[in-house]
Amino acid sequence: MSDTETGPTPDAVDDGLGTLTNAGGPWDVADAPEGTEFYDFGPLKLPAIPGIKARLEIDPDRQEIGAVTVRIADCALQLQVIAKQRGVSVWADTRQELVANLRLRPGHQQVIEGHYGAEVIGVLTGRSPEGLLVDATMRFQGVEGETWMIRAVSSGGSVTHDSVVSKVDAFLSRCAVDRGDGNEPAGTVLPLTDPPGGMDAIGAAALLQEEQGE
């Protein structure tokens, strides 16, 4: 992966995050460094960066908040928290199912070694409204704690550029998870909650406005 790839220059997009370095997480929330502040989405805690741009994703079947999407440079990072049994890895099986599903669609995929272990790069081929063939690249990661997994899906023009890869990894390293009582069956996507005061209270309602015609 390299910044010499074609596509927009990620540094030209203000994602509100500034410069991020790896902080050593993600953590169980009880193990986060003392004094670390988060935006509280229930099971998922995002780093309390004032300029963060994010949106909540509603699961239409369950009518619950299933994910939160954060802008990273010119890309979107979707985050979910998935329950798992203590000490039992689920990402290997999840990754194999993901690759099998991707192979049913036009495009190609590969498994590579990333900062948090094996991850999947999928290139999906489709058609633009003008009928032209276009490729969309996505990066899939599974970051596991003892009783949870953060499923992270990045997409966008520069998703495989080195600078964006590093920034996504650094952002994940600043997140935390609160599994709660842990009664949910393994594989359950844990519903998230709106931060106290709502998304506007943390200045985060403006993700990917270009897609909405700005």
N, C-alpha and C positions, 0 to 999 in steps of 0.2 A: 504494500500500500504506500502511496506516495502523493505528495502535494503537486506532483507534475501531471496528475490525471486531469482530464478535461472536466469542465463544469465551473460553476461560479466560485469566486474566491471566498472561502468561508469567513476569513477575517474581515471582509467588507460588511458583514451583517452584524448588527448590534443585538446580541441575545440577552443583554443585561447582566451577564454572569461575570464579566471581567476575566481575569486570568485565574485559572484554577490549577492547583497542584494536588497530587495524591495525598489523601489524609489517612489512609490505612483501613478504611471501612470497606463495605458497609458493615454496620454493627447491629447486634441486638441493642435496643435502645438503652438498656441498663448498663451496657458496656461502652457506650459512647464516651469520649473524653469529657472530663468535667468542664462545665461551662459551655459546651456545644449547644447552639440554639438551632431549632428546627421549625419549619412550618408543619403543622400537625394535620395529616390526612388520615388519622386513625391508625391503622396498621403500618402505614408508610409515613416516614418522616423525611422531608426534604430539607436540604441545608437552607438556613434563613438568610438568603442573599436578597437584599431589598429589590434589586432590579429583575428578578427572575420572571420569566414569561411562561405561563403554563395554562392548561385548560383541563377540566375534568371530562372524562369519557363515560357516558352512561351506557350500561348494558341494557339493550332494549328488551331482552327477554326477561330479565330479573328486575328491571327498573331500579338498579342500584348503580353506584359509581364503581365501575370495574377497573378503571385505570386513570392515570394522570399523564398528560403529555407535556413535555418541557422542550422549549426551543434550545438547541445547542448549535451555535453558529447559524448556518442556513438549513439545518436539519431538524427533525422532530424525534424526540426520544420518548417512547411510550413505556410506562412502568406499571407493572402489576406485582402483587404479592401473592404467592401461591403457598398453601400449607403443605407440609410434608412431615413424615415421621422423623422423630429425633434420630440423627445419625445415619439416615438412609438417603442416599443420593437419588435424585429423580431427573436430573438434567440429562444424563446419558440417554435414558429412554425417551424423554421429551424431544431431545435433539434428533434421534433416529426417526421418530414419527414426523417431525417437522420436515426433515430432508425428504422422506417418502412423499409427503404431501406436495412439497415444492416440485418434485419430479413429475407430478401429474400436470403441471402447468408449463407453458412455453418459457424457455429460459435455461439457466444453469445455476448450479450451486456448488459450494465447496465448504469443507470443514477445515478451519485453521486454528492455530493455537494463539490465544490472546492473553491479555493481562490476567483475566479471571479463569483461564483454562480454555477448553475447546469452545468455539463459537461458529456460527453458520453465516456465511455470506451468500445471499440469494439474489440473483438477477432475474427479474420477471419481465418478459417481453410482451408488450401489448400494442394497441394502436391509439394514436392521438385522435382528437376529434376530426382532424383533417385526413385521417386514414393512414398516417405514416406509422411505421414500426418504431417503437420507442422502448428503451430499457429502463426499468426502475430497480435500483439497488437497495437492498435491505440488509441490516446486520442484526443477528439474533444472539442474545447472550442469556445465560442462566447463572446467576450468582447466588450460591447457596450458603445459608446459615445452618444452625443445628435443626431448627424446626420450620424453616421457611426458605423460599427461593424468590428472589427478585427476577422476574422475566423482563428483559429489556430489549426493545425493538427500535432500532434507529433507521430512519429513512430520510432521503434527501439527496440533492445533487452532489454533495461533498462527503457523503457518509463514510467512504473508505479513505479519505485524505488523512494523512498521518496526524495533522493537527486536530481534526475533529475526533478521530479515534481516541487520541490521548485525552481530549477534553471530556468526552463521554465517560471514559474510564475514571477520570478524576472526579466528575460529578457523582458517579455511583459510589465512589470511595467516601463521599461525604453524607450519604444517606444512612438511615437506620430503620429498623423494623421492630414493631411491638406486636408479637403474636397473640398477646392476651392470654386467655385461659387455655388456648390450644386445643379446643374440643372439635374443631372442624376436621372432617375427613381429609386425608392426604389427597392432594390434587385440587382442592377447593381454591378458587380465586377469591381471596378475601375482599369483601366490599370495603371501599374507602369512604371517608367522610369529608365533607366540605370543611376547610379550616375555620376556626372560630372567626366570625365576622364575614365569612365568605371569601371568594377568590379576590374580589376587588380590594379587600382589606390588606392584601399583601401585594397589590399592584401587579396582578398576574393574569389579567383577563384578555391579553392581546396577542396570543400565540398565532403565528402564521397568518397574519392579516392579509398578506398578499393574495392568498388563495380566495379571500372573500372580496377581492376586487379593489383593494386599497391601492 
